[in-house]
Structure formats: structure tokens, C-alpha cells
Amino acid sequence: IAKEVAKLLEMKAQLGGDEGKHKFVLKTPKGTRDYSPKQMAIRERVFNTIIACFKRHGAEAIDTPVFELKETLTGKYGEDSKLIYDLKDQGGELLSLRYDLTVPFARYLAMNKITNIKRYHIAKVYRRDNPAMTRGRYREFYQCDFDIAGQFDPMIPDAECLKIVHEILSDLQLGDFLIKVNDRRLLDGMFAACGVPDSKFRTICSSVDKLDKMPWEEVRSEMVGEKGLSPEAADRIGEYVQLHGGLDLIEQLLQDPKLSQNKLAKEGLGDMKLLFEYLTLFGITGKISFDLSLARGLDYYTGVIFEAVLLQQENEHVEEAVSVGSVAGGGRYDGLVGMFDPKGRKVPCVGVSIGIERIFSILEQRVEASEEKIRTTETQVLVASAQKKLLEERLKLIAELWDAGIKAEVLYKKNPKLLNQLQYCEDTGIPLVAIVGEQELKDGVIKLRVVASREEVNVRRESLVEEIRMRTSQ
């Protein structure tokens, strides 16, 4: 029977009866999205703000391939490694899609023997996550990274990274935000002082990292129940991880009998104090909180870690602002480049990643709510005609404008009605119309109309470009 069925199917294929009827599923793959022109306009605005900030701080741009050798990515992300997208073996190298921009950066430094660079990189990364797209979480998304690599005096580059986060979040006007800061060494020192065995540091760390989403009771029961930590150690950790403050808290912890005995914790606190002194000079400590519950799950952090969250006033009566999610994060990772270098040469690095998708979501919702008109083109002028049979003149004029670098459009009709041409400008937000008419051609002028105010002026053809530039530069 199977043979007969196969034969029939083959005959059917040759007849090709069903070609046109195949039903396509029209959707983007899970965890991805398209961007409409309106969304792209918002996105470009955000990127321009961020890039301007990176350039203001003297960063260079690099780019790396979208896939890396699988072994490059393996073992760099701790518990998150299961989210790496492995590509199918094509009979050559085993490849995976990049998970972030930091590991490729470390590979790039080691491969090119670079010991000193300040770079930014904006590109898509891939995670085989179960995404919550409403909250701006995807399987394919942009990251905007800024990193400083090189051997420098402590905490100066770290402070600049925090200043950059502060500048970008202020420039984007997303509302109130808070940048939480901690140190990996302080966490490890604190775990040791609280009696956590070395082998459990990382897994306890990832539990602590959940404190922004879960109450301490639940985190504690995960540590004790699932991860086998002693209840006493968990309670000792609880005393620390619920603390947050500024310089005063750092001073207080430097006096803490348990922590001051621990070399790592002491180093972390010393650097934290220095960092806060620099942040005071930059004038941004008002938005910074030293927070002992901040852990950041990634394995490669070695020193300062930070995360920026947006705050939302729930209502007038509540003093406490609530976090609506992280929009930037980063920290110091001094060992990552050494993992790639054959001689194990270390290149200290500190960097920050801006959570661009979350920011898009917020700005898009805001635009929807405000019904603000967003222009999706930058056209400065529409070349129009008042009478019939002037297509040639319109095309001649628009070519002049294009060649002069003016952004111009023309309707693709031989004899469009003037009303339709003006309506097009209204709909798309084009500010000016250059009208070609028989009389104007005789007089060597062009009628320039301002769409918003409807005022019209005759401009000599040779000064039209200057006039358009002047009127659209404001």
C-alpha cells in the first residue's frame, strides 16, 4: 500500500493541482517582532540619543558576527547557558547565535591582542527564552553596549559607566529611575562570612538576584529547601541583603566585625567608597543606591555590578516608588578576556548594556496614549503642480532639489489634482510644497507654500534651495 500511495502522491505532484491553495501561516517566529515605520521612527530616535551619548564619551564602534563558534559561548553564562541558540551542524564548525555582545567583545580583544579600547556596539542578540513579549522580552532583540577595556586606576572608568547610564536615562525622559550598585567581591565575602560553602556561591547568588521580584521569605525557602543551605546561613544573609543606602551604609559596613575580617568584602567596600566619591563629583548620587541584594546572574562579573530600574509612583498617598523593571545593567569583568587568551593575559573591563527593548515598549505605549503624530519620513518638500501637463517640469525641478541634497517627493501621477497633493502633505507631515505653474514658469519663480499656515510666497528658482533649507532648519 505504502508504495502505491507514494506513486499516487508523485503523480499528484506532477499534476500540480494544489499549488495555489497552500495556506501559509502568516506570523513572525515566536519571540520576534516586526517594526512598523512608526515604531522604527521611535527606535531611531532612541538609538540616536544613545549613540550621541557614547560618542560624547569618546567611544569607537565595532561589529562582530551574529554567530560565534559554539565553544566561544559555552561556559560563560552560568545558569543561563541553556538559553543559547545552537545552530544545526552544517558539516563544518559548530556554531551558536550570540547571546550577548560582551563575550564576543572579549573574544575580539583576545584575538586581536587589544589591551586598551573604549567601544560601543549596537546589534541583535538571541536567546532561546520563553518570552514575555508584553514586558519587552524577546528571543531576538537589540543590545546597546558600552565598554572600557584596559588597566586603569580603580573606579574611574566604573564611575563613567554609571554617569553614562544616568545621562541616557535622563535624555530619554523615561521618568524617575534608580541605579542600584553592588560589588561581586562584597557578595562573595558576605557569603563566606555568613557560612555559605564555596561550591554554593554562584547558585546562592542567583537566588539573591531574585529579590527584586520575590519577597525575602520565598528566596530564603529556595536557598534552604532547594539549594540545601543551612537555615542559620540563610538568616545571616538575610540581615545583609535587605540593606541599601549610600556612603553612610558603606562606612557602617566597613566597621562591621564579620565583614571587615573578610579580605574580599573589605576590598569591595573600599572600592565602593571610592566609587561613591567619584559619583559625588559627577553630581549623580541622588539617583544611586548601594544595594546589597543586587547580584546580577551572569558568571563573568568580578567587581562592581549595577542595574538601573525605572520607578513608578503607584499613587499620591504612597511615598515608596515601585520598580517597573530593569532598563540597563552592567559591571566589571576582569577575567573574561583571559579565558580566551592562550597565555591567560588579563584585560580588565567594565561595561554597561542599555535594555533597549524595554525602553521601546515604554515609549511606544506613551506615544499610543498621547496620540502624538509621529513622522515616519523626513521629506522637506513636495514638488506639486497647479495645472495639467506639467509632469516634465515637476520631474526637472525635483531632480534639481535631490541633487542639492533636499529631501523631496513627487506624486506618481501625470496630472494630480492640487487638492490631492496638498492632502498628501497633511497626511505625512511634509512642511512645504513647491508648486510649478504655467505663469510661474514664465516668470522664473516657484510658488512655495507652507502647509501649516497656508501662506504662499514666490521664490526665484535659483534661490529655492536656500529658501527651503532656511525654512526647514528651525
Disulfide bonds with the S-S distance in Angstrom:
none
